[in-house]
Amino acid sequence: MFSQLIVALALSSFSLAYNITSPGDSHNWTERGPQPATWERASTDPETVTVVLTNKNSSVMAENQVIATSLDGKTGKAELNPPKGKWPAGEGFILNFCQKGHTTDAILAQSKEFSIIGVGSEGVDSLPSTLPQTQNLDTPPQVAKSNGAMAAFEATKDGLMGLLGFLALMAV
């Protein structure tokens, strides 16, 4: 009975830890500029963490890279800057949240594996440089003016529909 209680307490403590929600799975990064990270935190977790980028494939990234040394864990999100001007491109990256001052020996949470997509890689350069203009929803759309015959047809159709509606009301 006592051992079951210890196991239950141990498992419950795991559910009250940092949980990195992105990057990971379908939330990938690109190699340029700051990249977003989001997480959930329990009140019992340390308030600040060290963030470390890892990759088990040494041909993609030879050494772990410290991204932030005193990240405020209470915010739940951050824009992380690349360590050397740009992120290394490749697959199999993991973001580690470590106890402040440690890099790999006190991991508090790990992201799921994600990719850092290089500029020029699949789809990044194929995005349009300008997006199409959106319509202002406060103003009605502009309709092309029709020729006189079409306008007469529309007026006749609207008049007939109005007359039919009037007759239907009178029949009741």
N, C-alpha and C positions, 0 to 999 in steps of 0.2 A: 504494500500500500504506500509506504513512504517513497519507494523508488518511482512509483507512478506519479506522485506529487512533484517530485524533482523533475521528471521528464516534462510534465505539463507546464511547470514554471519556466523551464528552459525553452520550450517551444513558444510560449507566450512572449518571452523576451525577444525572440527573433522577429515577431510580428510588429514590435514597437521600435523598429530601426529605420534609418534612412531607406528610401526606396527611390531610385533614380528612374524617372518615367520617360525621359528623353535625354540624350539620343538613345537609339536602340531600335531593333526591328525595322519598321518602315520610316523611322526618323533618322535620316542620315545627315551628314554635314557636307559642305563643300570646302575646298582647300583654301579659299580666300576669306579673309576677314573674321570678325567675331562670330561665334556659333552659339546657338541657344542650348541651354541645359535646364531641365526642370526636375523637381524631386518633391517627395513628401517627407515630412520629418515628424517624429514623435517628440513630445516635450522633454523626454528623458535623454534624447540624443545630445551630443555636444553641439554647442552653438556655432562653432567654426570648424571647418575641415580643410584638409589639404586635398587638392584635386590632382590626380595623376592619370595621364593617358598611357595606355599599354597596348601592346600588340604581340601575340605569341609568335608571329612570323618576323624574325629578325631581319629578313630582307626588305620588309616594308618599313620597319622602324627598329633600329638596332638597340636602343635603350628606352626605358620608360621616361616620359617627359612630365615634369611637374608643371601644371597649368596655373594653379593658384595655391598660395600657401596659407591664406586666412580667409577663405570664402565664408561669407555670412550664411549659415545654413537656415536661418529663420526666414529668409526671403522666399524660398521655394523655387526661385528661378535666377538665372544669370546668363549674361553674354560672356562667353569665355574667349579670350584672345589667344591667337596662335603663339607658340613659344618662340619661333624663329621667323617671324614675318608671314609665314603661311603654314597651313597644316600639311602633314604628309598624306599623300593620296594612297588609297588602298582599301582592303577589306579586313575584317577581323579585329577592329578596334574595340576596346573596352575602357570605359571611364570609371575610375576608382575614387571613392570618397574615403579618405584615410583620416585617422586621428591626427589632429594638428601636430605638425612637427615630424610626422612619420611619412614614409613614402610607400612601403609595401608590407611592412610587418604588422600593421594595425588597420586593416581594411574594414570600414564600417558598411560599405555598400558598393555594389558593382552594377554598371549598366548592362543591358543585353548587348550582344555584339552589334556593331554598326559599321558602315562604310564612310569613308571620306572621299567624295567624288572630285576628281581632278578636273580643272577647267579644260574643256576640249574633250572630256570623256562623254560617254553616252548621254546625249540629250542636253547637256549644260549649254553648249554653244549654239544648239539649235533652237533655243528659246528666242522668241522675237525680241528685238531690242526695244521696241515700243509696243505697248499693249493697245488694243483698240479702245477708242473713247467710249465711255459709258454714257448712257442717256440719263439726263436729269429727270428723276421721277416726279419732280414738282410741276413740271410743265407737260402738257399732253404732246404726244408725238405729232410731228408735222406730216400731213398727208399731201401727196402730190395733187395738184389741181387737175381736174379732168376736163375734157373738152365739153362743149355745150350739149351734145347729144347725150353723153353719159350723165351729166348733171340733171337733164330733164328726166331721164330714166330713174335716177335716184329719187328725185322729188316725187315722181308719179308713184313709185314703189312705196315711199314713205307715206304718201297721201292715202293709198289703198290700204296699207296696214293700219293706219289711224282710223279710217272709215270702218274697216272690219272690226276693230276693237270697240268702236262706238256702238256698232250694231249688236255686238255680242253683249254689251252691257245693257242695252235697251231690251233685249230678249229676256233677260232675267227678271 
